[in-house]
Amino acid sequence: MLYIFSLLNSPVTMHVLWKLFGNENEKSFQVGIKTIKEFCRVPKIGNTNEHLKKEVIALADELVMGERSSLMDHVDFRDVLLQKFDRIEMADRDLHLGFKGSVVKCPITGDIDLVKHVIHSYALTTQDSSEARKLATLKLLPAVDQRRQVELKKYIDDLVFSLYFNVKLPKIGFESRQVIRNTCKKHEYYAIINEGL
C-alpha cells in the first residue's frame, strides 16, 4: 500500500496524468480508478531494483508516521505530576513548566529546534486560554518536522524516478539523497518530469 501510495504521489505519475487529462485553465482535475489503472504503470521489480522498492516503502512509512508525532514524542513528561501550568520556557535541553512558583524540568529527548518551534507557536496562539494550559493538551501538540518531511518526499520521488527510468544509483540511503538527486538529474527526462515543482 505504501509503495502504491509513493508511486501515485510521484512527479512521474502526476506528469503523465496532467499531460493526458489536465487542462491549462484548471488548477486540479479528477481521475477515476479505471483511468489510473489504464494509464499509470507500476515499475517492473527484479533482483537489481528490489532494494529500491524496499527503501521507498520504509521511507513512505516514516513519512506517514511523522505526521502522527506529538510533543510527548520529543519531551520526557514522565516525572511531571502537574496537571496545569502557568509558565512554560526552554532552557538548554529542558522544557520548564511552572505553576504557582514551582518549576518542573522535562528533558528534551528529541529535536530541540522542533520543540522550540512547537512551544513558540503554542505560546503565541494560547496566551489567554485556560484549556491550553493543561498538561494533557501540551503533550498532544503536533510536532511534525516539516523540513524532514519535505526532504523525505523529495528523496522518495527521486527513488521512484530511478525505478521508472532504470537509473543506476551508486548507493542508497537518506544521507546519500543529494548524490542520488544529482545522478537522477543527469537523466534526460528528469527536468521535464520535475518542471514546476
ZIKADA-V259083 format. One record per backbone hydrogen bond with DSSP energy under -0.5 kcal/mol. CO is the residue of the C=O (numbers start at 1). NH is the residue of the N-H. Records with the same first field share a line. If there is no record, write none. Layout:
CO=NH + NH
//
This chain:
1=5
2=6
3=7
4=8
5=9
7=10
10=14
11=15
12=16
13=17
14=18
15=19
16=20
17=21 + 22
18=22
23=26
32=36
33=37
34=38
35=39
36=40
39=41
46=49 + 50
49=52 + 53
50=54
51=55
52=56
53=57
54=58
55=59
56=60
57=61
58=62
59=63
60=64
61=65
62=66
63=67
64=67
65=68
66=69
69=143
70=73
71=74 + 75
74=109 + 110
75=77
77=80
79=81
83=135
87=98
89=96
91=94
93=108
94=91 + 96
95=97 + 106
96=89
97=104
98=86 + 87
99=102
102=99
104=97
105=107
106=95
107=76 + 109
111=115
112=116
113=117
114=118
115=119
116=120
117=121
118=122
119=123
120=124
121=125
122=126
126=129
128=130
129=133
130=133
131=134
133=85
134=138
135=139
136=140
138=141
139=72
141=71
143=145
144=146
145=149
146=150
147=151
148=152
149=153
150=154
151=155
152=156
153=157
154=158
155=159
156=160
157=161
158=162
159=163
160=164
161=165
162=166 + 167
163=166
167=169
173=176
174=177
176=180
177=181
178=182
179=183
180=184
181=185
182=186
183=186
184=187
187=190 + 191
189=193
190=194
192=195
194=197
//
